[in-house]
Structure formats: structure tokens, C-alpha cells
Amino acid sequence: MTRKVPRLLLCAPASGGGKTTVTCALLQALVDRGAAPVAYKCGPDYIDPMFHSEVIGAKSRNLDLFLMGEEAVCRSLAENTPAGSTAVIEGVMGYYDGIAMSSQASAYDLARTTDTPAVLVADARGRALTAAALVKGMATFRTDANIQGVILNRCPPTMYLRLKETIEAETGVQVYGYLPNLPECALESRHLGLVTAAEVGDLRQKLRRMAEQVEQTIDIDGLLALAETAPALEVPQRPDAPISRERPVIALARDKAFCFYYADGLSELARQGAELVEFSPLEDKALPTGCSGLYLGGGYPEVFAKELAGNTSLLREIHHAILHGMPTVAECGGFLYLQRHLADADGRYDWKMVGAFSGKAGNTGKLSRFGYIEMTARADGLLCGAGERLHAHEFHYWDSTTPGGDFRAQKPLSDRGWDCAWHTPTLYAGFPHIHFGGCPKAAERFVAACIAYERGREG
């Protein structure tokens, strides 16, 4: 079937070009107008969607062609954009930058796949006529680039009208406005990207200030009209989920230390029959009552290592649960939490963690492994059978002395590969993040294992 979904994709020539700032500012301005925009992020990033969610008050979702596939991406965009709403999609890296030196899984690839009009966020600092050359090169590099608008970022107000006239005359691409340099609205960074939205104390004030500026200097009505020109989306039919009367409770770690989850991945677990109950490894002394599964997502356990180590009753309970076969998924930060020792940001190794593994984890001072991978299982386990493959993503500075080797990871379009992760009938633990929205069979297996565990406990 088809569905009308007004939509825009905000892209840039490179990382650091202001995509997140412009996206959040536009979303806040739309919310302030009484609109109900829906936000999406191209690619695997967890942190930018947190900023979107802080603005719109609902979960922002990732649209990742590698992790999810074309059908799941189009389905998510259509199903999660209500009638009367506009979808605002933030791009990733440079517009054409995808896997290796290709455009595969890039923002351009997403715009092409979903037939979404793209608006280029172009940095205007230190440029005059060259700004037009930049826009023309970006807009004509591919015949189906679909760049239909420009927003000038960090643009001196005195230069805007001349830049707008020049760019439109030289390229034929409409300029929809600008943002001046707003140093008071800068967002802090950390080793995995921006500091999470929950940790920016004055985020609300910064967003309000940016939204006020957007209303003054960006043609919001013009952008909404452009979004309306997007053609209807083809929505693939969703495969039926297994029907079960049993709804196993999966304990989901969620607080400042564990906050990296894909909204569509959690939705898939719920669709498969799971009831997700959140708990805080920082604050809660015990797992949720009656849980029969455990999901420890990524985040920043290393930043909160002292606090996590102090919650000894929960550490003991999780150790006992895993040891006695509770089905568990632990990704990246969640995997660090399962180590015997974890170094904090100061490089100390004396913080005791769960101890499900004998290793210790510490800062390597650089990205240990980064990017998309395809993992092939060496034996049957919790998420898949021997020889089956899962798409995943790695991005971490901390590494472990016991990283596991139950999967073989292979970087796409590359000869590079390595062994990774632990995989048993009741456990997946490792640095690679997976997206259950893109591998529903893995979600089905995880939920089925939780049901079996619950039955065994009752028996």
C-alpha cells in the first residue's frame, strides 16, 4: 500500500556542519507553533535522537539502511509519522558518505530510497561565491541527488541576502534562510559524540533561543511546503509475529549510564510478545519483579563506574541471573558492565562490576573498532543459529581483555575482519550493537528464550 508522508532530510557536506543544531532548532520552532513534527536520524547514531526526543517529547527513530534494510526503513517512516505530521530526518556525516568510499547507507542513499527532498545545511563562514560552488557540486554530483533547498549555517547576517541571490542564480537551488553563529547555543561533546540530552542542564533554554532565531531567519512555511511535495511512500506489509499468550518481562537497563537503544528495536521485541520493564543499574537495588530476560544496552558505564560499583546488591543479582541462565543481551556499554573490572574516565581499574566475564575493560585512547559489520555465528546461540548472519555496528573507545570470539565480524566492502562477542543459548554479549527492527528473527528467538526460562522457573 502507499501512504502520504510529508518529509524532509537535512544534510550537510561533512560532519560538524550543523545538522543537529539546525534539526533541533527547526523541530523546536515547529513545536512552539503547535505542530507535531516527527524526528528521525539517518544511520546508527544514538545521541542525536535523544536531542530530537527532548524537543518533540516523543521517541525519535533511526532510519538505517544497513542495519534495518529498505523495507523496514520505509515501514518505520510511514508507520511512525501520524497523519497531519511532518517528518524531519537528520542526515549523517557528509551527504554522500556511506560504507567505505561508497554511498551505500548514506544520507543520500536514504533520500534516494525514500524519495525524500533533501535540504543542504551549508556552512557560510569565510565563503562568498565559493558557497555557490559548494551547493552546485553537492546538488549535481549525482543525477538523483534530490537536493532541493539550502539553509546557510553560521552565516553573517550582513552577507545573507547577497549569498542567497548568488546561490540561487548560480545553482537554481532555493535558499530557505540562515542561522547566524550562536556560540551560546553550542552543545558539549564527549568521546562518543555529543553529551546526552539529559546531561545538558540548560538544553531547554538553548533550544528556545535557537527556535526564536529560526522563526526570524528561516522560511519555515517554505520548508513545510517542500515537505508536502514528497511522493507517497510504498509501505511493505509487515510479516506476522508469532502469537503467544505469554508475555515475558524483559528488564531493560535505562538511566544515564545505559541509554543507547533503537526505538524500532524495542518495538520489535514488544511486537514479538515481550513486556519491557525499565530499571536503573545506578539507582535500583534489584531487577524488576518477575523478569525472565535482561537487556543491557550501550551508554557510558565508564563515566559512572564508581556509582555502578557501589550498587553491590544489583551486581550480585545480575551475576546470579546470568549464571543460572536468564536470557541476556548485553551490547557495548552493557558488555562493559558484565566485566570483572571496569576502568573509569581517569583510568582506574579498581571498580568491580558484575563479573560475568573474567576480563577487565579500559580506555584504549582511540576508537578500537568502528563502523558497520556483518557477523557470522560460529555456533547456535541466543540470537541465531550457526552460520547465520547479523548486521551490526561498533563504536567504542573502551575495550576488554575478553572480547569474545563466537562470531566472525567482517566489514562490508573491505577485507578487514575480526572475532567478536560471546554467544551461548542464553547469552549475547559483546561490543557490536544490533538492531532488532532489522533482524526480527533474532528478536523472536530472544523472546522465545525468555518464555522458556519462565516456564522452567515455574516448573
N, C-alpha and C positions, 0 to 999 in steps of 0.2 A: 504494500500500500504506500501511498505518498502522504506527506504532511507538510504544511506550510510552516516554516520556522524562520522568522526574521533573524538575521545573524550577521556579525562582523568578526573579522580576525585582525587583531592589532599585531603588527610585526615590526621588525627593525633590521637594519643591515648587520648588526652584531650584538652580542651580549653587552649589557651595560648601557644600552641605548635609551633606556627609559620606558620600556614596555610595561613593567609592573606599575610604575608611578602613574603613567597615563591611564592604564586599565583601571586601577583603583580609583583614580580621580574621576573618571567617567562613570564608573559604577556608583560612586557616592553621589555624584550630581544627579544621576537618574533616580536613585533612591530618594534624594531630597525633593525631587519633583513629584514624588508619589508613585513613580513607576515601580515595576517589579522585574528588574533585569535578572538574567541567569548567567552565571560566570562559568567559564571552562578554561583549562590550561592545556596547551599542546605539550605533549611529552610527559616524562616521568616525574617531574618536579613536585615535591610535597609542600614546599613552603609557600610558594606564590598562591596556591588555592586557599591557604589559611588566611591570607590577607583579603582575598576575594570574599571569603565567608564572613570575615569580620565586618565587611562593608554591607553585604546584602542580607546577612542574618540567616543564611542557608548554606548547605554544603556546596562548595564548588567542586567540579568534577574534572578529572583528567581525560583528555582525548588522545590516546597514544596508539598510533597505527601498528607499531611493533609489538607492544605488549597485549593489545586488545584485538587487532585485526580490523579490517574495514567495516564488516557487518556490525560488530559491537560498538564501534565508534559512531556510526550513523544512527544506530538504535539508541544509544545514550543521548545523543544530541536531540533526537526527536522526542524521546520519552520524557526527558527531564526539563524540557522547555515548555511550560504551560501556554495555552492559547492566550494571546494578548501580551506575552512577554518577548523581549529581545535577548538573544544570546550574544554575549560579549566573550570572545575567545582570545586569550593571550597567547601569542606565539612563543617560540623557544629559540634561543641563540640567534644567529643570523637567519633570515627568511629561508634561504636555500640550504642551510646547513643540516645535513642528516647523518646517516650512518657512514662512517669513514669519510671519503671525499664525495659521497653521493648525496642526492636529495631525498633518499628513502627515509620516511618517518620524520621529515622536516615540517616546519610550519607551512611551507609551500605545498608539500605533499598533502597535508591535511586540508588546506584551502582547495586544492585541486580535487581531492577525493569527495569532499562535501559540497563543492561548488559554492564556496563562501567568498564574498567580496573581502579583499584584504586592504587594510589601511596602514600605510607605512609611517612609523614613528621615526622621523629623521632628525638627527642632532644638528642644530643650526649653528652651533658655536664655531666661530672662526671661518665661516664659509660665506661666499656670495654666489657667483654664477656656478661654482662647483656644486652647490646644493642641487641645482637643476640637473647637472650631470649625474649626480648620485641617484636621484629619483629616476631619471631616464634609464640608467643602466639597470637598476633594480626592476623596473616595470617592463623592460623589454628583453631581459636575459633569457626568459622562456616565453614562448608564444601564448601559453596559458597561465601566465603569472597571476592574472586577475587582481593586480594592484590597482584599485580604483579610487584611492584617496591618499592624502598625506596629512599628517599632523607634525608640525615643527616643534621639537622639544628644545628646551634651553635657548629659546630664541629671544634676542634683544627686541623689546617692543618697537624700537625705532627702525628696525630692519624688516619687520614682518611684512608690511604691505608691498615693499619692493621685492622681497623674496617670493611672496605669493604670486605676484604678477609675472615674475620671471619664470618660476617653475611651471605655472600653468601655460604660459606662452611657449616654452621650450619643450614641454613633455605632453601636454594635453591632459595631465592628471590633476584633478581638483584638489586644492588645499583647503582643509576644513578648519584651520585655526592653528593656534600655538599655545604652548606653555612657556613662560619665562623661566629663568633659573630660580629655583625655590630652595636655597640651601637649608632653610629652617624646616623643610619637609623631608629631608634626607632620611632614608631608612638604614638602620645599622646592619652590619654583616657579621657572619661567623664562618667557621671553616666549611660548613656545608651549604653556605649561601646566606640569605638574609636571616637575621634573628627572627624567631617565630612571632606571629602577630600577638600572641598572648603576653609576650615579654616586652612589647613596645608600650611603655607606660602612657605616652602622650599620642598614641596612634590615632585616637578619635579626633583630637584637635588637628593633627596633621592632615587627616583625610578631609575634614571640614574646610580647612584652608585651601587644599588642592581643588575641592569641588567648587568653591566660590570662584576660584580662578578659571576653571573650566567653563562655568556659566558666562564669564566675562569674555573669554577669548577663543572659545571653540564652538563651532556651529553644531550643537547637539541635535537640533532638528534635522539638519542635513545628514548627519550620520545615521539617525533613525530611518530617514527616507532611503538611504543607501542600503541599510539592512533589509528593508522591505523588498528590495529588488532581487534578493536571493531566491532562486527557484525552489520549488517544493522538493523536500528530501524523500528519497526512496528509503523506506523503513523495512528492513528484513524481518521476517517473522521470527520470534524468539522460540528456541527449542523448549519443549515442555520439561519442567523439572520433575524429579521423582515425587510421588505423592506418599507422604508418610504422616501418620497421626502423631508420631513422636517429634517433639521439638527440643532437641538437646540444647542446653545452655552452654555457650562458649564464653568464657571470661576474656574480655578484651581490655588489655592494658591501655589506659588513656589518661595522661597527665602531661606535665611539662617535660618529663623525661622520655615519654613514649607517645608520639603524636603523628607518626607517619603511616597513614593508611589511605588506600584508594577508596573513595566513596562507592564507586560501582563494584569494587571487590567485596566490600561489606554487604552491599545489596544482594550480590550473588549468593553469599553464604546464607543470608536470610531467605532468599528465594528457594534455596535447597532445603530449608526447614529449620535452620539454626535460630536460636534466640540469643542475641549478642547482649551481654550484660557488662557494662564498663566497671573497671575498678582502677585504683591508683596504687602502683607499686611504691610511690612515695608516701602515701598517707594511710592506706588501708592495711590493717593488721592481718587480714585473712582474705582468701579468694571468695568470690560470691558464692552464697549457699547453693548447693545442688549443681554446681557446674560440672560438666563432663568433657570439657575441652578448654584449651588455653591458646590465646593468640597474643603474642608479644611482638608488636610492630617495631619499626625503627624510630629513631629520635636521637636524644642526647643523653644517654645514661652516663656518659663520661663526665658531663658537666655537673651532674647531680650524684656522683658516685658516693660521696660521704653520706648523703641522706638515704640513698638506697641501701647502703651497707648497714645503716642504723636500724632498718626495719627488719630485724632478725627473725621475727615470728613468720613473716610472709616468705622470707627467703627459705626457711626450713620447710614450710608447707609446699612451696613450688618444687623444691628439690624432691620431696617425698612423692608429690603427684606425678612428676615426670618419671621418677624411678619405678613407680608402680603402674606405669602405662597409660596415664592420661594423655590422649592425643594432643599434641602441641605443635604449633607453628611459631618459630622464632626467627625473625628477619633482622639482620644487620644489628641495630641497637638492641633488639631483643636477644640476639645471639650473644652480644657482649655481656648482657645481664646474666646469661647462663654460665659464664666462665667462672673459674675458681677465684680469680683476682682480676680487678679492672683498674687501670691507671686513670687518674683524673686529669684535668687540664694542666695540672702542674707536674705531671709525670710520675706520680707516686703509684706504687704497686700494692699498697697495703690495704686496699678496700676489698673486703671479701664479698663475693656475690653468691649466686645460687649454688655454684659448684656442680652443675650437671655435667660439666666437662672439666678436665684436669688442667686446662691451659690458663694462661693469663693474656690479657689484651692491653695494648698500649699504643701510643701515638707514633706513627711512622714518620711524621713530619711532611708527608706528601700524600697525594691520592694513591692508595695502594692498588686498587683496581677500579676502573671507571668505564661505564658505558653499558650498552646492551649486550646481552649474551644469550646463547641458546644452550640450555643444559640438557644433557642426556643422562638418564638414570642408569646406574650400573646394576641395580637390583630392585626388586619390588619394594615399595615403601608406602608411606602415608599418602603421598600426593599423586603418584603414578607408578606404572609398572616398569620393569627392566626394559631398557631400550627406548622408552617413551621420552618425549622432549617437552621442555617447558621454556617459554620465553621469560627472560628476567632482566634485571638491571642492577648494577653495582655502583656505589658511590660512597667511599669511606676513607678516612684518614687513619682510624684505629684499626689494628689488625690483631689476629690471635695466633698463639703458638699451636693451636689445634683447630685449623680452619675446616677440616673435614675433607673427604675425597670420595663421597658416594655419588657425585655427579661429575661429568666432564663438561666444563664450560668452554664454549667456542664463540669468539667474537665474530659477528657476521661480516662478510666481505673482508676477512682478514685470516691470516694463518695462525694468529695468536690464540692460545687456549691454555687452560689450567684446570686442575682438580679443585673441587669445592664442595662444601656443605655436608651435613650429616643427614641420613635418610634411613629410617627404620619403619617398621609397620605402624609405629605410634608417634614418630617424631620427624619434623623437618626443621633443621636449624642450620643457618649459615648466613653469609653476607648478602647473597643475591635476594633482591625483592622480587616477588611475583605479583601478578595482578589476577585475582580470582575472576574478575569480569572477563578476562581474556582466556581463561582456562577453566570453564565451568565443570569439567570432569574432575579436576583436582579439588574444586570446592565440594563436589558431590562425595568424593572419597573421604575428605576431611570430616564432613558432617556424618557420613555413614560410620566412620570410626568412632565418633563421639557417641552415636546411638549404641553401637556395640559395647563400648565401655560402660555406658549407663546400664545396659541390660546385664552385663557381667557383675556390676556392683549390686544391682537389685537381686540377682540370683544368688 
